[in-house]
Amino acid sequence: MTHPLISHFQMIAQYNVLANRKLYEVCAVLSDDERQQIRPAFFKSIHGTLNHILIGDRIWITRFQGLEIPSTGLNAILYEDFLELRQVREAEDQKILDFFADLDENFLTQNIQYRNNAGNIHVDPVELLITHFFNHQTHHRGQIHDLLTQTSVKPPSLDMHRILRPDPVETPR
């Protein structure tokens, strides 16, 4: 029997792609000035928070692959141009899908040693770190959702059960 977390993490990876797509579609309606407007948020703007999510995803996927990525700082703006950021986001989401498509039980039982952005070395169980990885994305998408309420565009529904639900089949009347 396959470890139950494998299919769970694969489902969450699919949700990640769809939630990011919905969020970026709405953010694309905003002007660059609106996306980059300083707001009461930890990463200062919608654009800054979108960059932060990408940074976090890259850090964790690299660690899951047994590698280390040089720190850019968690508040770095990797991509000033929104269209480029969106393209890179889509590529990163595909990388995440591919990684979790190949997930195996052996990996889930391991610990990962890594150096955090403060330079501290930690050793943590993979199951916990993957859960953190997905929780981190959701947490910051929620912040963007809140920031969108401060604009003229309506934030998208990011409810997992709505996003992952197959399209309803229409019944003839």
N, C-alpha and C positions, 0 to 999 in steps of 0.2 A: 504494500500500500504506500502511495506517495504521501510525503509529509503534507499535512493540510495547509500549512503556511505557504507552500509553493503556489498553489492555485489562488490563495488569498492575495499574495503579493503581486501575482500576475494581473489579477483583477484591479488592484489599486494602481498598478502601472498604466493600465488602459484608462482608468478614470483620470489619472494625471494628464494624459494626452488630451482627452476630451475637455477637461476643465480648463486647461491652459488654452486650448483652441477657443473656447467660449469667451474666456477672459480677454484674450488678445483681440478677438473680433470686436468686442465692445471698446477696448482701449484704442483701436484703430480709428474709431469715430472721433476721438478727441484730437485736438490740434497738438503739435509738439509742445507749445507753450503750456497747455492744460496738463499734459502728461508730466511735464517737468516742473510744474508749479510747486513751490515749497509749501508743504502742508504739515499739519501736526501728525507726523509719522516717524517712526524710528529711522527709516531710510529716506526721509525727507520728501519723497515724491512717488507718484505712481511709477514713473520710469526708473527711479532708484530702487524701488522694491522689486520690480520685474528683473532688474539686473542682479539684485541680491539672491533671488530664488535661483537664477541660473548659476551664480557662483557656488551656492550651496550644493546644487545638484552635481556640478562638475567635481567638487571636492569629494563628495561621498561616492559617486560612481567610480572615481579614480581609486579611492581607498578600497572599495569592494573588489576592484580588479588587482589589488595587491601592489598598487603604485602610490607614489606621492606626487602631489601637485604643488608647485610653488604658490605661496599665499599672495593674493592680490590685495588682501584686505577685504573684509566682508561688506564694506560700503562702496567698493570700487564701481565705477561706471565702465563696464567692459565695452559697451556699444552705445554710442551717443545716438546713432540713427535708429529710429524705431523699426523701420522695415528690415534692417540688418539684424537687429535684436530678435525680431519675430522669426526670421529665417533660421537663425542659430538656435532659437528655442525649439523650433520644429525638429531640427536635426538632433538636438539633445534629447528630446522626447523619444525619438526613434531609437537612439542609443540606449535609453532607459528600457524601452520595450524589448529590445534585443537582449539586453543583459538579463532581464527577468524571464524571458522566454527560455533561456538556458539554465535557469536556477536549478541547483540540485540539493538533495538532502545533506550531503556532506558539507557543503558550504554553510548551511544553516546551523550546523553544530560547532562551527569554529568561533574563535575570538579573533578580533583584528586589533593590532597595535598600530597607533597612529599618533601623529603630533598635531595638536590643535593649533588654531591661529595665535594663541597666546604662547605657543612653544612648549606646552606641557605634553608629556607622553601619557597616553591612556591605552588600556587594553579592555575592550568591551565585547560582549557576545554579539554575533552577527544579527541574530533575531531582533535584538534591541536596537541596533544601529539602523537596520532597514526600516523598522517601525518609526524611528526618529526621522529618517530620510523623508518618508512620506508625510509624516506629521508636520515637518518643517515646511514643506510645500503648501500644505493645506492652511497652516497658520498664516503664512504670508499672503496667500491668495485671499484669505479673509480680510487682511489689512487692506489690500487693494480694493476689495469689494466695498469696504467702508469708505476709502478715499473716493471711490466712484460716486458714492452718495453725495459727495460735496461738489459734484459736477452736474452738467445738464443731461448726462446720459444715464439710463437706467442700468444698474448693475445686473449681470446675468444670474440666473439661478444656478448655483453650483452644487445643489443637493445630489449626493452620489446616487441615490436610488432613482432620481429622475434622469440623470445623465446616462447611467448604464442600462436603463430600461430600454428594451427593444422598442422600435417604433410600433405604436398600437396598430393592429389590423382593423381596418374599418369594416364594419358589418353592414351588409346591404339592408336598406329599409324596406 
